[in-house]
Amino acid sequence: MDYTAKLDDALDRLHEEGRYRTFIDIERTQGHFPHATWTRPDGTQRPITVWCGNDYLGMGQHPVVLEAMHEAVDATGAGSGGTRNISGTTIYHKRLEAELADLHGKESALLFTSAYIANDATLSTLPKLFPGLIIYSDALNHASMIEGVRRNGGAKRIFKHNDVAHLRSLLEADDPAAPKLIAFESVYSMDGDFGPIEEICDLADEFGALTYIDEVHAVGMYGPRGGGVTERDNLAHRIDIINGTLAKAYGVMGGYIAASEKMCDAVRSYAPGFIFTTSLPPAVAAGAAASVAHLKTDQALRERHQTQAQILKLRLKGLGLPIIDHGSHIVPVIVGNPVHTKVLSDHLLEDYGIYVQPINFPTVPRGTERLRFTPSPVHGPREMDALVKAIDALWSHCALNRADLAG
């Protein structure tokens, strides 16, 4: 077996399809984001504006967060020193979990190193806790949820995206006595649409199912205290397990679930992804706790964020571009071809100093390749004008038909 040749074949396929992914080497400067410096492969540098980051509110450079992290580093050093079970639980981890439980109105919260791990570890562990569990998963759930459901070895049903009628038909077809869980998201990150939370909760009540929601792209940004769409719509109390991240609106890193004390205790005790992983550094936990606490009180920042997203969508629509608008903060512009998407991304970066990463299969279905813009409160009028002018010029340069794509 020529293993190197096999690797070449696999990589060549990505290049041929126009969806080979490259890392963009950028250096953020504290206090100046979304402006950054891009180091080209040849070592030369160019100033750029980042338009695809997930630090949605700019909290990664907020003084409250930085001060908390500096204090924790000075007090405790760099790493946690172990897993949560073996010397890796500190006052910073416990403080953060208390903040998160309070955020969602739950008895408890459990901290993971990422929201991906939180989803994977929890969903793959639940059948150990509820033998015979059937998981009903939305077709567009995040890869981490899909992986957790796939790995658990239990029964699964995939319902059409946001299709409550299809979900009902699947629930009706199964044994009424079987334990059940419905897994879905509040904001789907690639199209920016919302899950039908209340309708799914109604079905869960009717069929005796648990509910599991991923609020990764909503925590910090929706609700009067940043508790997500479930808080905004006064539905958090009807959700059994809420998954969230600390790496997007909160500007740090890590993931978590919030649920009942017994649910968190059981997942903590049975999930290998929790038991055998070194815990987050205390400084990261301290920064995240400070960010969560601050955003419980900063509704004005959330409002500015939504305003910026609305302005960008309005201006791109004015150009006749094929954007998807479901009323969330995510602004996808559909290109529909991986090669064209990469060409647009490359020209925006090199010619205009605008960084937006192409989104291709398997992240999105083939034929729906896109540029996904994430405006934030730190993207001002100057940055907005530069982006709109650049994409207007490039869309014509690449000979993309606005009317056809928009239709």
C-alpha positions in Angstrom: 0.0 0.0 0.0 1.4 3.4 -1.0 0.0 5.5 1.8 1.5 8.7 0.6 -0.3 8.3 -2.8 -3.6 7.7 -1.0 -3.1 11.0 0.9 -2.3 12.8 -2.4 -5.4 11.4 -3.9 -7.6 12.6 -1.0 -6.1 16.1 -1.1 -6.2 16.3 -4.9 -10.0 15.6 -4.8 -10.5 18.6 -2.6 -8.4 20.8 -4.8 -10.3 19.6 -7.9 -13.7 20.3 -6.3 -12.5 23.8 -5.3 -13.1 23.2 -1.6 -9.6 22.7 -0.2 -9.4 24.7 2.9 -6.5 27.0 3.8 -5.6 28.7 7.0 -5.4 32.5 7.0 -2.7 33.5 9.4 -4.0 36.6 11.2 -2.9 38.6 14.2 -5.5 40.4 16.2 -4.5 43.5 18.1 -6.3 44.0 21.4 -8.5 47.0 21.2 -8.5 47.3 17.4 -10.7 44.3 16.4 -12.2 43.7 13.8 -8.9 45.1 12.3 -6.1 42.6 12.2 -2.9 41.8 10.3 -2.7 39.0 7.7 0.7 37.4 7.1 0.8 36.0 3.5 2.5 32.7 2.7 5.5 34.7 1.4 5.9 36.4 4.8 4.6 39.8 3.7 1.9 41.5 5.7 -1.4 43.3 5.0 -3.9 45.0 7.2 -7.3 43.4 7.0 -10.8 43.6 8.5 -12.3 40.4 9.8 -15.9 39.8 8.7 -16.3 36.1 9.5 -15.3 35.8 13.2 -17.5 34.3 15.9 -16.5 36.8 18.5 -19.9 38.3 17.8 -19.9 41.1 20.4 -16.2 41.8 20.6 -16.0 40.4 24.1 -12.7 38.8 23.4 -11.1 42.3 23.9 -13.5 43.7 26.6 -11.6 45.1 29.6 -13.8 43.2 32.1 -12.8 39.9 30.5 -9.1 40.7 30.2 -8.8 42.0 33.7 -10.4 38.8 35.1 -8.0 36.6 33.0 -5.0 38.6 34.1 -6.0 38.3 37.8 -6.4 34.6 37.4 -3.1 34.0 35.7 -1.3 36.0 38.4 -3.1 34.1 41.1 -2.9 30.5 39.8 -0.6 30.3 36.8 -1.4 28.9 33.3 -2.9 25.4 33.3 -5.5 23.7 35.5 -3.2 20.7 36.2 -5.6 17.9 35.6 -9.1 16.6 34.8 -12.0 17.9 36.7 -11.9 14.7 38.8 -8.2 14.8 39.5 -7.0 18.3 40.7 -8.5 20.2 37.8 -11.5 21.8 39.6 -10.9 25.3 40.9 -13.0 28.1 42.3 -13.0 29.6 38.8 -14.6 26.5 37.2 -17.3 26.4 40.0 -17.9 30.1 39.7 -18.4 29.8 35.9 -20.8 26.9 36.3 -22.8 28.9 38.8 -23.1 31.8 36.4 -24.2 29.5 33.6 -26.8 27.8 35.7 -28.2 31.2 36.8 -28.1 32.4 33.2 -30.5 29.6 32.0 -32.5 29.3 35.2 -31.3 25.8 35.8 -30.2 24.0 38.9 -26.8 23.2 37.6 -24.3 23.5 34.7 -21.4 21.4 33.5 -18.4 22.9 31.8 -16.6 21.2 28.9 -13.5 22.3 26.9 -15.7 23.1 23.9 -19.4 23.1 22.9 -18.5 20.4 20.3 -17.3 18.2 23.1 -20.3 19.1 25.3 -22.7 18.0 22.5 -20.8 14.9 21.5 -20.2 13.8 25.1 -23.7 14.4 26.4 -25.6 13.0 23.5 -23.4 9.9 23.3 -23.8 9.3 27.0 -27.6 9.7 27.4 -28.5 6.2 26.2 -26.3 4.8 29.1 -28.6 6.8 31.4 -31.8 5.9 29.7 -31.6 2.4 28.1 -33.6 2.1 24.9 -33.5 5.9 24.3 -34.6 7.1 20.9 -33.1 10.4 19.8 -35.0 12.5 17.3 -32.5 14.8 15.6 -33.1 17.8 13.2 -31.6 17.1 9.8 -29.5 20.3 10.0 -28.1 19.8 13.5 -24.5 20.7 14.0 -21.8 18.1 13.3 -21.1 17.7 17.0 -24.7 16.7 17.6 -24.7 14.3 14.7 -21.5 12.7 16.0 -22.9 12.4 19.5 -26.1 10.8 18.2 -24.2 8.5 15.9 -21.7 7.3 18.5 -24.2 6.5 21.2 -25.2 3.2 19.6 -28.9 3.8 20.3 -31.9 4.3 18.1 -32.1 7.6 16.1 -34.6 9.3 13.9 -33.8 12.2 11.6 -36.7 14.7 11.0 -36.8 17.2 8.2 -35.4 20.5 9.2 -37.8 22.5 11.3 -40.6 20.2 10.2 -42.8 19.6 13.2 -45.3 17.5 11.3 -42.6 15.1 10.2 -41.3 15.0 13.8 -44.8 14.2 15.0 -45.1 11.3 12.5 -41.8 9.8 13.7 -42.9 10.1 17.4 -46.2 8.5 16.6 -44.6 5.5 14.9 -42.5 4.5 17.9 -43.3 2.7 21.1 -45.1 5.1 23.5 -43.2 3.5 26.4 -39.7 4.1 24.9 -37.7 6.9 26.4 -37.3 9.7 23.9 -35.2 12.9 23.4 -35.6 15.6 20.8 -32.4 17.4 19.8 -32.4 20.6 17.8 -31.0 24.1 17.7 -32.3 27.6 18.4 -30.3 29.4 15.7 -28.9 27.4 12.8 -25.5 28.9 12.0 -25.3 28.6 8.2 -28.8 29.9 7.2 -29.5 31.9 10.4 -33.0 30.5 10.8 -34.7 29.8 14.1 -35.9 26.4 15.4 -39.6 26.1 16.3 -38.9 25.8 20.0 -42.4 26.1 21.4 -43.9 23.6 19.0 -41.2 21.1 19.7 -41.7 21.5 23.4 -45.4 20.9 22.9 -44.7 17.7 21.1 -42.2 16.7 23.8 -44.9 17.1 26.4 -47.4 15.2 24.4 -45.1 12.2 23.8 -43.2 12.3 27.1 -39.8 13.2 25.5 -36.9 15.1 26.9 -35.7 18.2 25.0 -32.1 19.1 24.1 -31.3 22.4 22.5 -28.1 23.8 21.1 -28.0 27.6 21.8 -24.4 28.1 20.7 -25.2 30.9 18.2 -27.7 32.6 20.5 -26.2 32.7 24.1 -25.1 36.1 25.0 -27.0 37.7 22.1 -30.7 37.0 22.6 -32.9 37.4 25.7 -32.8 40.2 28.3 -29.8 38.7 30.0 -28.2 36.8 27.0 -29.8 33.5 27.9 -30.5 32.8 24.2 -33.7 32.4 22.2 -35.2 30.2 24.9 -34.9 33.1 27.4 -36.1 35.6 24.8 -39.2 33.5 24.2 -39.7 32.5 27.9 -39.2 28.9 27.1 -36.0 27.9 28.9 -38.0 26.2 31.7 -39.5 23.8 29.1 -36.0 22.6 27.9 -34.4 19.8 29.8 -30.8 20.3 28.5 -29.4 23.6 27.1 -26.0 23.5 25.3 -24.0 26.6 24.9 -20.6 28.0 24.1 -18.2 30.4 25.6 -16.2 30.9 22.4 -18.6 33.0 20.4 -20.6 35.9 22.0 -18.6 35.5 25.2 -15.3 35.8 23.4 -13.3 33.2 25.3 -13.5 29.4 24.8 -15.3 26.3 26.3 -18.7 24.8 26.2 -21.3 23.6 28.6 -24.7 22.1 29.3 -27.2 23.5 31.8 -29.9 21.2 33.2 -31.1 19.7 36.5 -28.6 18.9 39.2 -29.2 15.2 38.7 -28.8 15.4 34.9 -25.5 17.2 35.2 -24.3 14.9 37.9 -25.1 11.8 35.8 -23.4 13.2 32.6 -20.4 14.2 34.8 -20.2 10.7 36.1 -20.6 8.7 32.9 -19.3 10.8 29.9 -15.8 9.8 28.9 -15.5 13.1 27.0 -15.8 14.9 30.4 -14.1 12.4 32.7 -10.8 12.0 30.7 -10.3 15.6 29.5 -8.0 18.1 31.2 -10.2 21.0 32.4 -10.0 24.5 31.0 -7.3 26.8 32.3 -8.5 28.8 35.3 -7.8 32.0 33.5 -10.1 31.0 30.7 -12.8 30.1 33.1 -12.3 33.4 34.9 -12.6 35.4 31.7 -15.7 33.4 30.6 -17.4 34.0 34.0 -16.7 37.7 33.8 -18.1 37.8 30.2 -21.3 35.9 31.1 -21.8 38.1 34.2 -21.2 41.3 32.2 -23.5 40.4 29.3 -26.4 39.7 31.7 -26.5 43.5 32.1 -25.5 44.8 28.7 -28.6 44.8 26.6 -27.4 47.9 24.7 -24.5 45.9 23.2 -27.0 43.2 22.1 -29.2 45.8 20.4 -26.2 47.4 18.6 -25.3 43.9 17.3 -28.7 43.3 15.9 -28.8 46.8 14.3 -25.5 46.2 12.5 -26.8 42.9 11.1 -30.0 44.5 9.9 -28.1 47.4 8.2 -25.7 45.0 6.4 -28.6 42.8 5.2 -30.5 45.8 4.0 -27.5 47.1 2.0 -26.7 43.8 0.5 -30.3 43.3 -0.5 -30.1 46.8 -2.1 -27.3 45.4 -4.4 -29.6 42.6 -5.5 -27.4 40.0 -3.9 -28.9 36.6 -2.9 -28.8 36.8 0.8 -30.7 34.6 3.3 -32.6 36.6 5.9 -34.4 34.8 8.7 -34.2 37.7 11.1 -31.1 36.6 13.0 -27.6 38.1 13.2 -26.1 35.8 10.6 -25.7 37.1 7.0 -25.1 34.4 4.4 -24.6 35.4 0.7 -25.2 32.4 -1.5 -22.7 31.9 -4.3 -23.7 28.3 -5.2 -20.3 27.2 -6.6 -17.2 26.3 -4.5 -14.7 27.7 -7.1 -16.6 31.0 -7.4 -16.9 31.2 -3.6 -13.2 30.8 -3.1 -12.4 33.3 -5.9 -14.6 35.9 -4.2 -13.0 35.2 -0.9 -9.4 35.4 -2.3 -10.1 38.7 -4.1 -11.8 40.3 -1.1 -8.7 39.4 1.0 -5.9 40.3 -1.4 -7.5 43.3 -3.2 -9.6 44.9 -0.5 -8.2 43.6 2.8 -11.6 42.0 3.8 -11.5 38.5 5.3 -14.5 36.3 4.9 -13.9 32.5 4.8 -15.7 30.5 2.0 -18.2 28.0 3.3 -18.4 24.9 1.2 -19.5 21.2 1.4 -19.8 19.4 3.8 -20.5 22.3 6.1 -23.4 23.3 3.7 -25.0 21.2 0.9 -23.5 21.3 -2.5 -24.9 24.0 -4.6 -25.4 26.3 -1.6 -21.8 27.4 -1.1 -21.6 30.8 0.4 -19.8 33.7 2.1 -21.1 34.0 5.6 -20.7 37.5 7.1 -20.9 38.1 10.9 -21.3 41.8 11.6 -20.7 43.0 15.1 -20.9 46.1 17.2 -17.3 46.9 16.4 -17.9 47.0 12.7 -18.5 50.6 12.1 -19.8 52.6 9.1 -16.4 52.8 7.5 -15.9 49.0 7.6 -19.5 48.5 6.3 -19.0 50.9 3.4 -15.8 49.2 2.4 -17.4 45.7 2.5 -20.4 46.7 0.4 -18.4 48.5 -2.2 -15.9 45.6 -2.5 -18.5 42.9 -2.9 -20.5 44.9 -5.3 -17.5 45.3 -7.6 -16.4 41.7 -7.3 -19.8 40.2 -7.9 -19.8 42.0 -11.3 -16.2 41.1 -11.9 -16.8 37.4 -11.4 -19.9 37.6 -13.7 -22.3 36.2 -11.2 -25.9 36.7 -12.1 -27.6 38.5 -9.2 -31.2 38.1 -10.4 -30.9 34.4 -11.1 -29.2 33.6 -7.9 -31.6 35.7 -5.9 -34.5 33.9 -7.4 
